[in-house]
Amino acid sequence: MAAVANAPAPAPAGPPDVAVEHLTHVYETANGAVKALDDIDFEVPQGKFVGIVGPSGCGKSSLLLMLAGLLQPSEGRIVVREHALTAPRPADVGVVFQEASLLPWKTALENVEFPLKLRGTARAERRDRALELLELVGLADFRDRLPHELSGGMRQRVSIARGFSQDPKILLMDEPFAALDEQTRLTLGDELLKIWTRHQKTVIFVTHSLTEAVYLCDEVLVMSHRPGRIIDRVTIPLERPRTYEMMATETFGHLRERIWRSIRTT
Amino acid sequence: MPATAVSPSAASAPRIRRGPWLPPRALGLLTLAALLLAWEVLPRLELVPPVLVAPLSTVLESGVASAGTFAEAMGVTMVEIAFALVFAYGVGGILGLVLGSVKPLRGAVLPLVSSIYAVPFIVAYPLLTAWIGIGMESKVIFAGIYGMFPMILATAAGVRTVDPAFVRAARSMGATRAQILFQVLVPAAFPSILSGLRIAGSLVTIGVVVAEMLASTAGLGFLITQYRSMFQTPEVYFGIILVLCLTGFLDFLIGCVERKAAAWRPRKELI
């Protein structure tokens, strides 16, 4: 499955965390059926950081909703940690959504606590855990702020902390930095890598920024225009930890170039 | 912390005060004082006939003179309003939540509810008294149902317009239906629910007092009608003042809830 064109993939240890098998999604509109995803097939080994890029409207977001268990595929299936996914499984899969979907009437701390509260975790325990995570994203001093009192970057940090709070094995991120400016985006990307290294999560990261994809990921899946298909898989052989200097290297440029060419030819 | 974080104080921008010549509160009090003064002076100077408008001092005097009668009537009216409010808020709120969050019901029932809301129910009140008499029950039922409709509509509208991103996020965290309803939909819809509380509150008050005026043997509405038919103008006005006090008090209570609940909303949306 993981036959990668430009580099040999390292042998995955154990079964993949996520296996997407021949996924097809068709939805009905007033003008008839539209095929959004066509025979999507890939695996994500445990602990890997995999990016999904593609033109807008390629069904990236539908794919992510399915990976979260929020949308049922028309055909094919998704296997998460060896069990077919039929409904959200928060202990396995956490989601960091595109726009800040933080609850505006809850403080930063309460938002990070929310997934634990839903699960019935004891108050003191979830408070400790949420504080620890806010600390990790550098927002401990802002724990009592409401979302509208935070900047866009800070809100997204809270979202990331919330994604980690339920301690899922797999983290799905749907263009989490899309609404942020360039500097914030880079900083947050670095912070995310730091947290990722420390917590050993499997990450599936949807983005439309090619630089971001190359900088963050182990492997980048390139999707085509609707109906979305996977048209290229690019392994990113850059070593970790990633540094800003790498962006100026020839390898980085080539990888970015290659992804761009794949997208353009669709 | 990297440079992307804004400092805590930067979140609340300084507000520029472009003041009118008087602060709004003082202006409001001044207007009220002028009105009260006019109320006293104009009838005394016979610029308006005293039989139509009694001077304020006479109104208050006659109120004090019949304090017992008024207190009793006010008690009856307050009890009726309280029961009707419980009915309107409780039943209206629950129906609103159900209609707003269950898609098939929403399309089928909500339009019906809003067209029924447009019917002036008061015309049916005499019928209601024929069925259940002219006691307190008829007032409670009439005003309760009257107030229930805006409560249903406001709650349903609030629930329906909640940002689906909130619901999606909660579902991805494994929230159950009940958790989504009570921990996401209700708090998110609260601003709209509050306006339902407000409208239903005033409709219930109107409903009770008007029903008392139409057919009753007790309550402020009954008292006002009775005094009016005997041309005891000062007493009529005192009754009206008491009704105003009741609505003012109700409004104050709702305002307290509102201030508490609206703290999370950005200021610009409050205007």
Interface residues (C-beta under 8 A of the other chain):
Chain A: L65 A68 G69 L70 P88 R89 P90 A91 V93 G94 V95 F97 E99 S101 L103 P104 W105 K106 F114 P115 K117 L118 R119 G138 L139 D141 F142 R145 L146 H148 E149 L150 S151 G153 M154 Q166 Q183 T184 T187 L188 E191
Chain B: M1 P2 A3 T4 A5 V6 P8 A11 S12 D163 A165 F166 R168 A169 A170 R171 S172 M173 G174 A175 T176 Q179 Q183 V184 P187 A188 F190 W264 R265 P266
